Amino acid sequence: MATIYDVAKKAGVSPKTVSRVLNGDAPVRQQTRDAIEAAINALGYVPSNAARMMRSNKSGLIGLITGAISHGLEPTEPEGLPDLFIVQGIQQMMAESGKTLMIADTNNVAGRVPHLIKTFLQHRVEGLIYVADHHKKVELPDIPATCPIVLANCFDDVGHPAILPDDRTGQRELVTKLIENGHRRIAYLTLDKTLVATGLRTKGYCDALAKAGLPYDDDLVMMGYEEGREKDSQLLVQAVERLVSLDQPPSVICCGNDEMALRLYGILRSRNIRVPDDISVAGYDNYRVIAETLFPPLTTVELPYFKLGQTAADHLLRLISGEEDVPESPGLLQGPVFWRDSVIKPDPTLT
């Protein structure tokens, strides 16, 4: 393998002059520069990044920890891939910045995270990003203050900078729009109550009702999904049966995610209940494979995962560069409501 000394000998210059051309840290005559570049090409010389790292104390490397790769190998359900979209947003920003993104997958084993962080630190990464598969609280090992870290789609008690989806605002905006379109009996089939997003979205649902002067009705809010029972539709079936048998059934059903809405379409169809003629349906995620291919297309709220990744990456890059006006945390990111044909104005005689 050619060395800087071989290049210098072939170009008829000193190794120091070759170094100046490689690093661009001092002026060199064009004729000399051309001779050195010709020697580099002829010898196939590759500069040592390790040596540059030692001199500049900047590796150009960013460490990313995620479970996106392992959990999406053999999808059995038509669900979104939030952490994969987040990773794509991060990758785009890092590529544009000239940084190299090193990705390590947890293989869905939380115990691997400390080892992965230690490995990244040994490779002298300039910063770290931890990506979660859903909005949740995480626990991370101690990380040196010299290595900034940003959390994406998650948060911790330490207070590391975190970029999160604004679940409360998203649900509030959806329910507000339903109310503006004449709906008064609005049901909400939630995800598992232990999820952070469920608590926030339920608050958003209540916010919209309160603002419109509508009463909260316990009979209209129930869990349609339970952790550990993702392939079991019985909970959802039972919830739908209770809703449609009410003396005053809802005119619209909001679902915890688009995958639940997909299941709901089938359950309603099996009971000869038409969407949206008999009852409107709304989802959450804007997972387009579902939302745009269902008939009728699904009204839903977008979780802006790609933008979330971009924002997390941008925040980390600003921390690394030492910008003085970088906020302590990027905060919340809101997605828009996508209004489609699964929701129509209700019959005024039934509301």
FENDAWO-V74930 format. One record per residue. N is the residue number from 1. SS is DSSP state (~ for helix, > for strand, _ for the rest). PSI is psi in radians with two decimals (* if undefined). Layout:
# FENDAWO-V74930
n=[N & N]
ss=[SS & SS]
psi=[PSI & PSI]
This chain:
# FENDAWO-V74930
n=[1 & 2 & 3 & 4 & 5 & 6 & 7 & 8 & 9 & 10 & 11 & 12 & 13 & 14 & 15 & 16 & 17 & 18 & 19 & 20 & 21 & 22 & 23 & 24 & 25 & 26 & 27 & 28 & 29 & 30 & 31 & 32 & 33 & 34 & 35 & 36 & 37 & 38 & 39 & 40 & 41 & 42 & 43 & 44 & 45 & 46 & 47 & 48 & 49 & 50 & 51 & 52 & 53 & 54 & 55 & 56 & 57 & 58 & 59 & 60 & 61 & 62 & 63 & 64 & 65 & 66 & 67 & 68 & 69 & 70 & 71 & 72 & 73 & 74 & 75 & 76 & 77 & 78 & 79 & 80 & 81 & 82 & 83 & 84 & 85 & 86 & 87 & 88 & 89 & 90 & 91 & 92 & 93 & 94 & 95 & 96 & 97 & 98 & 99 & 100 & 101 & 102 & 103 & 104 & 105 & 106 & 107 & 108 & 109 & 110 & 111 & 112 & 113 & 114 & 115 & 116 & 117 & 118 & 119 & 120 & 121 & 122 & 123 & 124 & 125 & 126 & 127 & 128 & 129 & 130 & 131 & 132 & 133 & 134 & 135 & 136 & 137 & 138 & 139 & 140 & 141 & 142 & 143 & 144 & 145 & 146 & 147 & 148 & 149 & 150 & 151 & 152 & 153 & 154 & 155 & 156 & 157 & 158 & 159 & 160 & 161 & 162 & 163 & 164 & 165 & 166 & 167 & 168 & 169 & 170 & 171 & 172 & 173 & 174 & 175 & 176 & 177 & 178 & 179 & 180 & 181 & 182 & 183 & 184 & 185 & 186 & 187 & 188 & 189 & 190 & 191 & 192 & 193 & 194 & 195 & 196 & 197 & 198 & 199 & 200 & 201 & 202 & 203 & 204 & 205 & 206 & 207 & 208 & 209 & 210 & 211 & 212 & 213 & 214 & 215 & 216 & 217 & 218 & 219 & 220 & 221 & 222 & 223 & 224 & 225 & 226 & 227 & 228 & 229 & 230 & 231 & 232 & 233 & 234 & 235 & 236 & 237 & 238 & 239 & 240 & 241 & 242 & 243 & 244 & 245 & 246 & 247 & 248 & 249 & 250 & 251 & 252 & 253 & 254 & 255 & 256 & 257 & 258 & 259 & 260 & 261 & 262 & 263 & 264 & 265 & 266 & 267 & 268 & 269 & 270 & 271 & 272 & 273 & 274 & 275 & 276 & 277 & 278 & 279 & 280 & 281 & 282 & 283 & 284 & 285 & 286 & 287 & 288 & 289 & 290 & 291 & 292 & 293 & 294 & 295 & 296 & 297 & 298 & 299 & 300 & 301 & 302 & 303 & 304 & 305 & 306 & 307 & 308 & 309 & 310 & 311 & 312 & 313 & 314 & 315 & 316 & 317 & 318 & 319 & 320 & 321 & 322 & 323 & 324 & 325 & 326 & 327 & 328 & 329 & 330 & 331 & 332 & 333 & 334 & 335 & 336 & 337 & 338 & 339 & 340 & 341 & 342 & 343 & 344 & 345 & 346 & 347 & 348 & 349 & 350 & 351]
ss=[_ & _ & _ & ~ & ~ & ~ & ~ & ~ & ~ & ~ & ~ & _ & _ & _ & ~ & ~ & ~ & ~ & ~ & ~ & ~ & ~ & ~ & _ & _ & _ & _ & _ & _ & ~ & ~ & ~ & ~ & ~ & ~ & ~ & ~ & ~ & ~ & ~ & ~ & ~ & ~ & _ & _ & _ & _ & _ & ~ & ~ & ~ & ~ & ~ & ~ & ~ & ~ & _ & _ & _ & _ & > & > & > & > & > & > & _ & ~ & ~ & ~ & ~ & _ & _ & _ & _ & _ & _ & _ & _ & _ & _ & ~ & ~ & ~ & ~ & ~ & ~ & ~ & ~ & ~ & ~ & ~ & ~ & ~ & ~ & ~ & ~ & _ & _ & > & > & > & > & > & > & _ & _ & _ & _ & ~ & ~ & ~ & ~ & ~ & ~ & ~ & ~ & ~ & ~ & ~ & ~ & ~ & _ & _ & _ & _ & > & > & > & > & > & > & > & > & > & > & > & _ & _ & _ & _ & _ & _ & _ & _ & _ & _ & > & > & > & > & > & > & > & > & _ & _ & _ & _ & _ & > & > & > & > & > & _ & ~ & ~ & ~ & ~ & ~ & ~ & ~ & ~ & ~ & ~ & ~ & ~ & ~ & ~ & _ & _ & _ & _ & _ & > & > & > & > & > & _ & _ & _ & _ & _ & ~ & ~ & ~ & ~ & ~ & ~ & ~ & ~ & ~ & ~ & ~ & ~ & ~ & ~ & ~ & ~ & ~ & _ & _ & _ & _ & _ & ~ & ~ & ~ & > & > & > & _ & _ & _ & _ & _ & _ & _ & _ & _ & _ & ~ & ~ & ~ & ~ & ~ & ~ & ~ & ~ & ~ & ~ & ~ & _ & _ & _ & _ & _ & _ & _ & > & > & > & > & _ & _ & ~ & ~ & ~ & ~ & ~ & ~ & ~ & ~ & ~ & ~ & ~ & ~ & ~ & _ & _ & _ & _ & _ & _ & _ & _ & _ & > & > & > & _ & _ & > & _ & _ & ~ & ~ & ~ & ~ & _ & _ & _ & _ & _ & _ & _ & > & > & > & > & _ & _ & ~ & ~ & ~ & ~ & ~ & ~ & ~ & ~ & ~ & ~ & ~ & ~ & ~ & ~ & ~ & ~ & ~ & _ & _ & _ & _ & _ & _ & _ & _ & _ & > & > & > & _ & _ & _ & > & > & _ & _ & _ & _ & _ & _ & _ & _ & _ & _ & _ & _ & _]
psi=[2.28 & 2.56 & 3.03 & -0.48 & -0.62 & -0.71 & -0.78 & -0.73 & -0.76 & -0.61 & -0.18 & 0.60 & 3.12 & 2.71 & -0.58 & -0.63 & -0.68 & -0.73 & -0.66 & -0.70 & -0.75 & -0.69 & -0.26 & 0.52 & 0.15 & 2.61 & 2.46 & 2.39 & 2.54 & -0.68 & -0.73 & -0.74 & -0.76 & -0.71 & -0.71 & -0.77 & -0.62 & -0.71 & -0.70 & -0.83 & -0.72 & -0.65 & -0.22 & 0.59 & 2.36 & 2.07 & 2.61 & 1.95 & -0.59 & -0.74 & -0.71 & -0.70 & -0.75 & -0.65 & -0.76 & -0.28 & 0.35 & 2.07 & -0.40 & 0.16 & 2.46 & 2.27 & 2.33 & 2.22 & 2.23 & 2.93 & 0.19 & -0.60 & -0.83 & -0.65 & -0.15 & 0.30 & -0.83 & 1.31 & 2.28 & -0.16 & 2.63 & 1.18 & 2.89 & 2.96 & 1.24 & -0.83 & -0.51 & -0.74 & -0.64 & -0.78 & -0.70 & -0.70 & -0.70 & -0.80 & -0.74 & -0.80 & -0.70 & -0.65 & -0.73 & -0.50 & -0.19 & 0.07 & 2.74 & 2.16 & 2.14 & 2.10 & 2.28 & 2.31 & 2.44 & -0.23 & 0.57 & 0.47 & 1.85 & -0.52 & -0.25 & -0.29 & -0.83 & -0.72 & -0.73 & -0.72 & -0.77 & -0.73 & -0.76 & -0.74 & -0.62 & -0.49 & 0.11 & 0.77 & 2.64 & -0.31 & 2.92 & 2.58 & 2.28 & 2.17 & 2.20 & 2.74 & -0.26 & 2.89 & 1.93 & 2.96 & 2.41 & 2.81 & 2.18 & 2.68 & 2.93 & 2.36 & 2.29 & 2.47 & -0.36 & -0.20 & 1.72 & 2.58 & 2.51 & 2.37 & 2.36 & 2.12 & 0.34 & 3.00 & 2.93 & 3.02 & -0.36 & -0.55 & 0.43 & 2.58 & 2.31 & 2.40 & 2.18 & 2.68 & 2.48 & 1.35 & -0.69 & -0.81 & -0.69 & -0.83 & -0.66 & -0.75 & -0.68 & -0.88 & -0.64 & -0.75 & -0.63 & -0.74 & -0.74 & -0.42 & 0.32 & -0.01 & 2.34 & -0.53 & 1.62 & 1.95 & 2.69 & 1.96 & 1.90 & 2.90 & -3.08 & 2.36 & -0.30 & -0.22 & 2.46 & -0.75 & -0.63 & -0.80 & -0.75 & -0.74 & -0.62 & -0.68 & -0.70 & -0.69 & -0.82 & -0.65 & -0.82 & -0.72 & -0.81 & -0.73 & -0.60 & -0.03 & 0.43 & 2.46 & 2.59 & 2.35 & 2.00 & -0.54 & -0.30 & -0.09 & 2.10 & 2.82 & 2.26 & -0.02 & 2.40 & 2.33 & 2.32 & -0.15 & 0.53 & -0.44 & 0.08 & 1.95 & -0.01 & -0.69 & -0.75 & -0.73 & -0.79 & -0.69 & -0.75 & -0.73 & -0.68 & -0.69 & -0.84 & -0.26 & -0.01 & 2.64 & -0.64 & 1.49 & 2.79 & 2.69 & -0.27 & 2.52 & 2.12 & 2.41 & 2.64 & -0.48 & 3.03 & -0.54 & -0.65 & -0.69 & -0.67 & -0.79 & -0.69 & -0.72 & -0.85 & -0.72 & -0.78 & -0.72 & -0.67 & -0.30 & 0.26 & 0.56 & 2.09 & 2.45 & 2.14 & 0.10 & -0.76 & -0.62 & 2.38 & 2.74 & 2.42 & 2.61 & -2.77 & 2.25 & -0.72 & 0.83 & 1.79 & -0.48 & -0.56 & -0.97 & -0.65 & -0.24 & -0.28 & 2.68 & 2.07 & 2.73 & 2.58 & 2.23 & 2.33 & 2.99 & 2.37 & 2.31 & 1.92 & 1.21 & -0.77 & -0.79 & -0.60 & -0.76 & -0.75 & -0.75 & -0.72 & -0.76 & -0.76 & -0.72 & -0.75 & -0.74 & -0.65 & -0.62 & -0.74 & -0.67 & -0.21 & 0.43 & 2.41 & -0.44 & 0.32 & 2.17 & 2.81 & -0.60 & 2.44 & -0.53 & -2.55 & 2.59 & 2.14 & 2.48 & 2.75 & 2.87 & 2.26 & 1.92 & 2.02 & -2.98 & 0.03 & -0.10 & 2.25 & 2.91 & 2.39 & 2.79 & 2.08 & -0.36 & -0.22 & -0.07 & *]
